[in-house]
Amino acid sequence: MITNQIVVAGLVQGVGFRWMTMKVAKELHVTGTVKNLVDGRVLIVAQADQETMAKFIEKIKASPSPSGYVTDVEIAELHDQKKLHSFTVIG
């Protein structure tokens, strides 16, 4: 199980991006959180096995929201994270 911090830039606020991210996460059984940042980006903390995480990131890069688009994705692995049990939208 790995945990990644994913920061997404582009047209990702005001287009249902967080809610569509949650939908994708639930379909793939990814746990974590998603929230808007004040600078217009979106922060995702996601936990899954390696293969599922790769699929999740692929879908995020393609923008889960049909009204939005992604221009940049920064990914950092977080170590020593507690097991997450659901996926929620923050804020």
C-alpha positions as CSV (number, residue, x, y, z in Angstrom):
1,M,0.0,0.0,0.0
2,I,1.4,3.4,-1.0
3,T,0.2,6.9,-0.2
4,N,0.8,9.8,-2.6
5,Q,0.3,13.5,-2.3
6,I,-0.9,14.7,-5.7
7,V,-1.1,18.4,-6.6
8,V,-3.1,19.1,-9.7
9,A,-3.0,22.4,-11.7
10,G,-5.2,23.5,-14.6
11,L,-8.9,24.3,-14.8
12,V,-9.6,22.2,-11.7
13,Q,-11.8,24.4,-9.5
14,G,-15.4,25.2,-10.1
15,V,-15.8,22.4,-12.6
16,G,-16.7,19.5,-10.3
17,F,-13.2,18.2,-10.3
18,R,-13.2,17.2,-6.6
19,W,-16.5,15.3,-6.8
20,M,-15.4,13.5,-10.0
21,T,-12.1,12.6,-8.4
22,M,-14.0,11.1,-5.5
23,K,-16.1,9.1,-7.9
24,V,-13.0,7.7,-9.7
25,A,-11.4,7.0,-6.3
26,K,-14.5,5.0,-5.2
27,E,-14.6,3.1,-8.5
28,L,-11.0,2.1,-8.1
29,H,-11.2,1.5,-4.3
30,V,-8.7,4.3,-3.6
31,T,-8.9,5.9,-0.2
32,G,-7.9,9.5,0.8
33,T,-9.0,13.1,0.5
34,V,-9.3,15.9,-2.1
35,K,-9.5,19.6,-1.5
36,N,-9.1,22.9,-3.2
37,L,-6.0,25.0,-2.5
38,V,-6.1,28.8,-2.3
39,D,-3.8,29.1,-5.3
40,G,-6.3,27.4,-7.7
41,R,-4.8,24.0,-7.6
42,V,-6.3,20.8,-6.1
43,L,-4.5,18.6,-3.4
44,I,-5.2,14.9,-3.4
45,V,-3.9,12.5,-0.8
46,A,-4.5,9.0,-2.2
47,Q,-3.8,5.5,-0.8
48,A,-3.9,2.3,-2.9
49,D,-1.7,-0.5,-4.1
50,Q,0.9,0.3,-6.8
51,E,-1.2,-0.9,-9.8
52,T,-4.4,0.9,-8.6
53,M,-2.5,4.1,-7.9
54,A,-1.1,4.1,-11.4
55,K,-4.6,3.8,-12.9
56,F,-5.9,6.5,-10.5
57,I,-3.1,8.9,-11.5
58,E,-3.7,8.2,-15.2
59,K,-7.4,9.2,-14.8
60,I,-6.5,12.3,-12.8
61,K,-4.0,13.5,-15.4
62,A,-6.8,13.1,-18.0
63,S,-9.1,15.2,-15.8
64,P,-12.0,13.3,-14.3
65,S,-14.2,16.3,-14.9
66,P,-15.3,16.8,-18.5
67,S,-15.5,20.5,-17.9
68,G,-12.0,20.8,-16.6
69,Y,-8.5,20.1,-17.8
70,V,-5.1,19.3,-16.2
71,T,-1.9,21.2,-17.1
72,D,0.4,19.9,-14.4
73,V,0.6,17.1,-11.8
74,E,3.1,16.9,-9.0
75,I,3.4,13.6,-7.2
76,A,5.2,12.9,-3.9
77,E,5.1,9.6,-2.0
78,L,4.2,10.1,1.7
79,H,5.8,7.6,4.1
80,D,4.6,6.3,7.4
81,Q,1.0,7.1,6.7
82,K,-1.8,5.5,8.7
83,K,-4.3,3.3,6.8
84,L,-7.1,5.4,5.3
85,H,-10.6,3.9,5.2
86,S,-12.6,6.1,2.8
87,F,-12.3,8.9,0.2
88,T,-13.7,12.3,1.1
89,V,-14.0,15.8,-0.3
90,I,-12.7,18.4,2.1
91,G,-14.2,21.9,2.0
